[in-house]
Amino acid sequence: MRPKRTPRTASRLEQILAEGHLAVTSECGPPRGTDGNVLEKKGALLKGYVDVVNVTDNQTSMTRLCSLAASIRLKQAGLEPVLQMVTRDKNRIALQSDILGAASFDINNILCLTGDHQSFGDCKTGQNVHDLDSMQLLQVVRQMRDEGTFIGGDAISQPPAMFIGAAANPFADPFEIRVPRLAKKIAAGAEFIQTQCIYNMDKFETWMKGVRDRGLHEQTYILAGVTPFKTAGMAKYMRSRVPGIDVPEELVKRMSDTPKEKQADEGIAICLETIERLKEVEGVSGFHIMAIEWEEKVPEIVERAGLYPRPELEEPAPTPAAAAAR
């Protein structure tokens, strides 16, 4: 159990973290079409095994069902979503409008991101917006919630009571700025952090030492990202083709030396070993399990990692109005 804190919102994620439990989050990628049943099926696999479910926002710049609509569908299916919001596609008017829209459906969590460059996706000649960057979006959500005003200074009739998060990549270059960049996000308003998927534990532990040296682990909740390998090919691809991910050669060799029919099991075993080691890292407050289009394996990972059943909250989460009044 971690030290207890007082939650400020109705977010189940914040409640879990504030009570000192290790949180477990996962994610759902919306479909490239209008079939909401895809989301409901994914959500059903995760329900009861994770505390909240991230809903990605046109990830890798591929056009998908919008994250706001997808979050609403998951909410109606009995899951608590984390609305991912990227600044690539919308100006400050649209971003603030969507924040209000999400809050009107009692979506209590938001993750502020810049978003992948459009050249990665299916509309390579599309124009990005970036009226704000991810740090400025953090500031905007914090201002809307805590000060009850829009960017322009006008009052909000009922401010959005959201638990505010950001992403961090301990492995991107240059490594020297990774901790200072995290500090800037916390200063901008990030109350929880979800990291890039972790394979190089030595480098992650070095990053966490820098985080602890600045006391940042006491100012935000850090959820360590993990992604199980399905195949040796996936390990090789992530090592050589995915920017910002550090896959040690020994893990690629371990997957490659495993018979093909057993590689999925080996990938899960590596993921479980990583979680066990992460449990011992001071400042880690939980895990973000990104099983990409492999949601059916999340319950197994959560159970085998000793993270199930998920804790019952000591007291009901406050209503948004009550939370906003705190």
C-alpha positions, 0 to 999 in steps of 0.5 A: 500500500502506498501513502493515502491522499485525498482525491479531488475528482470522481475518478475511480483511477484517482480513488484507487491511487489515492487509497494507496493501491497499485492501479491497473489500466489498459486501452481500447483502440476504436474501430475504423468504422461505425460498429460500436460493438467492437468496443463493447466486445473489447470492453467486456474482456477488460471489465473487472480486471482493470480500473479504467480503459484508455480510449485512443485518439486516432492513434498512429494518425489513422482515421478512426471512430472518435475517442469521445464517442468511443469513451461514451460507449464504454461508459454506457457499457459500465467501464470507466474510460480515460479520454485520450485527446491529441492536439494535432487535429483541433484548435483550442476552441474544439479542444475545450468544447470536447472537454465539456462534452466528455464531462457532461457524460461523467467521463472523469479522466483525460490523457493529454497528448500531442499525437503522432505526426500525420505522415504516419497515417492514412492522410499524409497530406492532411494539415496538423493544427497544434494550436496548443501542445500537450503541456498547454492542454494540461494547463487548459484542463487544469484551468477549466477544472480548478479555476472554472474558466476558459482560456479566454477568461470567461466563467464555465457554468459547471466546470469539468471535474477531471483527473488529468494525465499525460504520457512520458517516454523514458527511452526517447533521445536525448535521454538527459531531458526525459526527467526535466520534461516530466517535471514540466508536465507535472508543473503544467498539471499532470496528476498521473503519468502513463509511460511508454512500454518498458522492455529495458528495465535498467534504463527505466530504473535509471530514469526513475532514480532521476525522478525520485532525486527530484521528488517527482514521484511524490507529485504525480502517480506514475503508471509503468507501461508494459506490452507483451510480445505476440511473436519474435517478429513483433519483438524485432519490429519494435526494436528496429522500426518503432521510434522511442521504444528500447528493446534489448537484444537479449529479449529479441534473442529470447523470443527468437530462440523460442519455438513459434508455437510457444512465442506468445506464451514466452511474450506473456512470461516476459511481461509478467517478469517485467511487472514483478520487477517494476513492483519493486521500483520505488515511485511506480504506482501501477501498470498500464497494460497495452496488449495491442489488439490482444485484449483477451490476454489482459485478464490472464496477465492481471491474474498471474501478476497478482493484481486480481481481484481489483480492490474495492473502494473504501468509500464511493467516489464523490459526484462531480459536483461534490468533487469540484467543491473540494 
